[in-house]
Structures are given as C-alpha cells and as structure tokens.
Amino acid sequence: MATGTDQVVGLGLVAVSLVIFTYYTAWVILLPFIDSQHVIHKYFLPRAYAVAVPLAAGLLLLLFVGVFIIYVLLKNQKVTKKTQ
C-alpha cells in the first residue's frame, strides 16, 4: 500500500507532467497557427527549441540509464568476485 507521502509525490509528478505536456502541446501544435505578433508568443521559447529540448532530455535520460546499468553491473561483479 502507498503511504500518504507516496501519494503526494505521485500526485506532484503527475501534475508537473501534465503542465509540461500542456505547455509543449500548445507550443508545438497551437502556436504556429497564432499570429507571430500576438502577445502569447512572449511566453514560449523560439520554435527551434521545440526539437532541441526534447532531444537533449532524451539524450540525458539515455545517459543516466546507461550509467545506472553500468553501475549495477560493476557492483554485481564485485559481489560475485567476493563470494567466489
């Protein structure tokens, strides 16, 4: 069973994900159809970042996953050598 803290953290993660998804969707899908002189454009990054930001986030995610896998593998090798 999830504790109250787990539920609050989960709700926070869902809320942050929803805000990011809504912002990115409005930025990439809706903003090109709004006049470039409209005031709403000042709340969004330039369109060039629409590809660069997710690409950088994906590469960082792959980096952290790879480092974690290497760490676990090396740790397991040390434990295996000690038991032999």
N, C-alpha and C positions, 0 to 999 in steps of 0.2 A: 504494500500500500504506500502511496505517495504521502509524504508529510506536507504540512501546510507550507513550509519553506519551498519544497519541491514544486508545489502547485503555483506559488507566486513567481518563482523563477521561470517556470514553464509559460505562465501567462505573459510575463515580461518578454520572453523570447518570441512568442507568437505576436505580440503587439509590435515589437521592433521589426520583425519580418514583414508584417502587414504594412507598416509605414514605408519601409524600403521598397516593397513591391508596388505600392500605390504611387510613390514618387517616381520610380523608374518607368512604370507603365505610362504615367502622364507625360513624362519627359520624352519617351521614345515614340509613343503612339499618338498622343493628342497634340503635343506641342508643334509638330510640323504643319498642322492644319490651322494654327493660330497665327495671325499677322505678326511679323517679326518686330514691329514697333509696339506691340501690346506690352503693358506693364508686367504681365505674368512672366515674361521671359527673363526678368532680372532675378527670379527665384530659382532658376535652373542653370546648371553648368552648360558650357557650349556643347554642341552636338558631337564634336569629335571625341569627347569623353564617354559618350554612350557605348562605345565599343571598348575603349581603353580601360575603363574602371572594372567592368566585369571580367575582362581578360586578366588584369592584374590580380583581382580577387581569386580567380580560378587558379592562376599560377601559384599564388601564395598558399592556397588550400592544398594543392598538389605537393608543394614543398613541405608543408607541415606534416601531411600524411606520410610522405616518404621518409622524413626524419624520424617520425614516430615508429614506423615499421623497422627502420634500421636500428633504432634504439632497442626495440623489443627483441629483435633477432640477436643483437650483440649481447644483451642481458641474458637471454636464454642459452647462448653458447657458453657464457661464463658459468652459469648454474650447472650445465651439463658437464663441463670440464671438472668442476669441483666434486660432483657425485661419482665420477669415474675413478 
